Amino acid sequence: KNGDPHGAENASPVTVSFGYSTSSEKRVTEKNNPDNTAASTDTDDRAIVLKDKESVFTYTLTVNNDTDIPMTKLVLIDNLPEVGDHSPFKQNSLRNSAFGVSLADDPNFRVIITPEDPTLEPYELTDFTVEYSVDTVFGEAQGPDWCGESSDTTETWTNNPETARSIRLIIREDTAAKIPAKSSVSFSFDAVADSDADPGEIAWNSFGYHYALENVDFELESMPLPVGVAMPSVPALEKRLVAMDGSSVSVEDKLTFRFLLYKGEPLKANYETEAAWLAALNGRSFRTFTVEINPTDGDSALKALDFD
């Protein structure tokens, strides 16, 4: 587990053939703070820091039909973050997520089509299929899972979101209008961090997609770079016994130290007793913490101080 934002890796088949190409973007936005957002196309940080562990966030998967031909099929697979996860297409392309992410109680699935013509309003598509799987491995490119079918190597795609680790969106010409040329398709849903998320950690997410174009005999696939959600960092209290040269000092017996943390401007005076210090706080919020140093190397740390 590490929160290194440079730890994510990405690899996927990217096919550009006879101009029948697309572009894509993955975006993540904190639901109650829309300004807190990041996209796979950003040049700097592609991760957001959530307000707290319970924050709901929205993933938006967008595919741009950059061709002059309507799409007749679009299949998107999003394998949700988890420890040891990988890109949708390749198991050996690690995403290095430090914790898991699951669908929110109400995922609020939406599909929005945005025409190229700026005078035309985006519209919501209602004829689409969302399926779920406990699997995160979907075989090689052009395989059944990517074509909108089921395979022998994957658990059956179901309509049960319980314990789902992957979501598949299918839009077909026989159930929905064709996706117009030069338009974009955005699929969004809400998610939450799992209980294994620790302060400062990051979970990465990406998706793969497979599409067919009208009167084109072959079908193509690609994927964007990942985006991340990070848990807010919290202070850690550490007590270390060191010698004059900076080296660690061991102790024979366990030592206990008490610390008092308070909010507001620092108190500049010195106080002889804890009672005098508390009186000087004059009603400010504070908490006390205990740190124990065991008879080892003289180091001790108290992680994730929660001041609230």
N, C-alpha and C positions, 0 to 999 in steps of 0.2 A: 504494500500500500504506500503510495507516495502521491503528493499533490503537485508534482512537477508539471507545469502546463506544457512543457516541451516533451513529455513522456509519451504522448499519443503518436501512433504510427498509422499510416494510411496506405493502402494499396488496393487496386481494383482493376478489372478489365475496363478499358476506355476505348470504345470503338468509334472511329470517325470514318464513314464510308459514303462516298459519292454525295457528300453534303447533307446526309440524313442525320445530322447530329442534334443534340440537345445540350442544355446546361442545367445546373441544379444548385440548390442551396438548402442548407439545414439551419434553422434558427431556433433559439431558445429564449423565452421571455418570462420573467417573473410575473405571475398573473395579477397580483395586486400592485405591481409597480412596472407598468409597461415601458418606462424609460430604461429599466434594467434589462438589456437585451444584447445578444451577441449572435453573429452569423458566421457560417463556414467561409464566407467570402471576405470576412474582415481581414485586414492586413496585420493587425496587431493582436490583441487578446481575443480569443474565440471562446471565452468562458465567462460566465457571470457568477457573482457571489450572492447567494441567497440571503434574505434578511434573517431567516432562522431555519432550523431543520424541518419545521412543519410547512414551510412555504410551498404552495402549489405553483408549478411552472408549466408553460405551454411549449411543446415542440411543434414547429411548423416545417413540413417537408414540401419543397417547391421544385417542380420540374417545368422548365421552359421549353416549349416546342418551337425551336428556332428554325424549323423547316417551313417550306411553302406548302406542306401537305398535312392534312388532318391526321391525328392519331386515332387508331381504331381500338387500341388496347394499351392500358398502362397498369403495371403491377409494381407496387412498392412494398418492400419488406424492411421493417425496422426492428432490429434485435436490441432490446432495452439494455442499459448498462448493468454490469455486474462484475464482481471481482474475477479477473482472469478472462475478460471478454475479448472479442476480436471483431474485425470488420464483418459486415454481412456476407461478403463474397469469399473471404479467405480466413481460415482458422489461424494461419501463421502470421497474420497481420494484426498484432495486438493493439488494443485501445488503451490498456492500462488503467481501467477504471478502479477507483479505490473503494467504491461502495455500489450497492444496487439501486436501481430505480424501478418503480412499478407504476402501472396506470392508476390515476386518481379514481376515487369511488365513482365519480361521474366524469368519464374521459372527455365528454363533449366533442365527439368526432364531427368534423366539418370538412367539406370539400368545396373550395371556391375556384371558379374559372374566371380568369382575368383576360379579356380580349386585348388584342394589340391596339385596336382603335381606342384612343383615350376618351373619345366622346361616348363610348359604350360603357355601361356600368358593369362591374364584376357581378357574377350571379352564383348562387349556391346550387351545387349539384346534389340531387337527392337519390339518384339511382346509382348506387355503388355498393360494394360488398366489403365488409371488414371481417377478417378471420383472425384466430388466435392459435398459437402453438406454444408448447413448453420447450420446444427445440430452439437452438440458435445456429444450427448448421444446416445449410440448404443445398449442398452439392455444388457442382460446377456451374459456370455460366451456361445459359440456355437450357438448364435442367427443368424438370416438371414444376418444382416449387416456384421458380422464377417466371415460368410461363402461365402461372395461375392455376396449376393443377396440383395433384398430390403425388408424392413419390414413396417408394418402398423404404427409403432411408429416413424419412421424416414422420414423426407422429402426425396423425390425421389433423388437418386444420379444422378447427371447430368454431362455434359461435359462443364459446364459454370463456369469458375473460379471466376467470379465476386462475391464479398461478401462472398467467401468461408471461412468457419471456420474449415473445416476438409477436408483432402485429403485421398483418398483410392487408393492404388495400388493393382491390381489383376494380378497374373500370373497363368495361367492354362495350363495344359498339352495339351488341345485341341487348344491352340493358340500359345504356345511357347514350346521350347524343355524342357524336364524335367530338374529340377535343380539337378545336379549330387550329389551323396553321397560325403560327406566331403568337399563340396564346400561352398562358401559364396556368398550371394546376397546383393548388396549395392544399395540402392535407394537414390538419392540425388536431392535436389532442392534448389533454392535461395529464400531468404525471406528478409523482411525489418521490422524495428520497426514502429509501428503506431505513430500517432501524440501525443498520450497521454503519451508517455515516458518522464519521468523527470530524471534529473541527479542523478546518484547513484542507480537507481532502476534496478531490475532484472526481466526478464521473463523466465519461465521454460517451457521446452518442452519434451515430451516423445511420444512413439508410442506403439501400441499393434499389435500383429500379430497372424494369424491363419494359420495352414498348414496341408497338407495331405501328407502321404507317400505312395509309391507304394505298393499295396497289403496289406495295413494295414487298418483295418475296422474302426478305430476311428481316429478323428482329434484332434489336440492339439493347445494350445494357451499359450502365455506368453508375457512379455514386459521387457525392460531394465529400469534402473533408468533414471531420467531426466537430461538434461543439460540446462545451462542457458546462456543468453546474458544480459550483464549489460551495462547501459549507463555510460559514463565517469562522474566522479564526478567533480564538479567545486567549487571554494571557495565561501563561504557565508560571507557577511560582517554584523557584528552585533555590535550595540552600546548599552551598558547597563549602567544605572546609579545605583550605589550602594553606601551604607553607609560604614563607616569604618569597620563595622562588617560583611560586605559582603551581607547584606540584600538589596532588591530592594528599590529604592527611587521613589516615585511618583512625578509627576510634575503637576503644575496647568495649564500651557499653553504649547502648542505644541512647541517643540524645533527642529531645523533643523541643521544637521551637514553635512559638505562636506568632502569627502575623496578623495585623489589623489593616484591612484595606477599606478606604473610604472614597467617596466621590467629592469632587469640588477642588477648589484651590488648595495647594499644599500648605500645611502648617509649618511655619518657619522656626518656631521656638522649640526648645528641648524640654522634655517632661520626664520627671523622675519615676513616675508610677503610671500604670495603665489607667487608673482612675482619673489622674490628672489629664491624660491624653483624651480619654472619652469626654471629659468635661469640656475640653477645648474644642471638640468637634461640634458642640452646641447644636445637637439634634440632627446632624448630617447622617445620611445613610452609610452604613458600614457593615462589614462582615469580618469574622475572624477565621483564620485557617491554621491548621496544625500540620507541620512537616516533621517527619521523623527521619533521622539518619541512623542507619543500622551499622553494626561493626563490620564494615566492608571497606570501601574506598573513600568514605566521607562525602559521598554525593547523594542527593535525594531530589526528586522533582515531583511536584503535584500538578498533574495535567488538567487542562480544561476547567479553569476557575469560572464558575457561573456566579456572576455578581447579582443577578436578578433574584 
